[in-house]
């Protein structure tokens, strides 16, 4: 899987905060997060682990989202890359390649982690949900896509004190991506310009 595709799989996906009781299960925490978190912004660190247990690329950056379908996921280190969704289309801008890829948002999201975190409240329609128990001081929910052709095998979401602080995504190639979130702001006022994108002059534009 190429770097851009791998990043998109985990990218648009990642956000959120909720306020709930510690005693509730991971599934309850996840559903309440989806219902109550209309928008958010924060920072992330992303680590990739190969099937053989070796550690791959580590990245960090920032994100913002507003339901349904608006998001901004920006990698700053070690390689810059920007993903922007305006509710109808998604742009993936790779400054190193000088290329912008445009996709229809519904086609791009599908049954992906992004659909859980920035999409509509359709969890039970697109995913099988189960409680993942408590591990490493986090309460976990597990989401398995119902679609046979999904781009990932399953995703785990970890909550601490009701706050979503981690996501673990296992793809169909045996690779695991771990995301850790910091500096969450829940339901803040977000500038509409975060969710719009105009390709820079001189770059190659691929897609719609």
Secondary structure, 3 states (H helix, E strand, C coil): CCHHHHHHHHHCCCCCCCCCCCCCCHHHHHHHHHHHCCEEEEEEEEEEECCCCCEEEEEEEEEEEECCCEEEEEEEECCCEEEEEECCEEEEEECCCCEEEEEEHHHHHCCCHHHHHCCCCCHHHHEEEEEEEEECCEEEEEEEECCCCCCEEEEEEEEECCEEEEEEEEECCCCEEEEEEEEEEECCCCCHHHHCCCCCCCCEEEEC
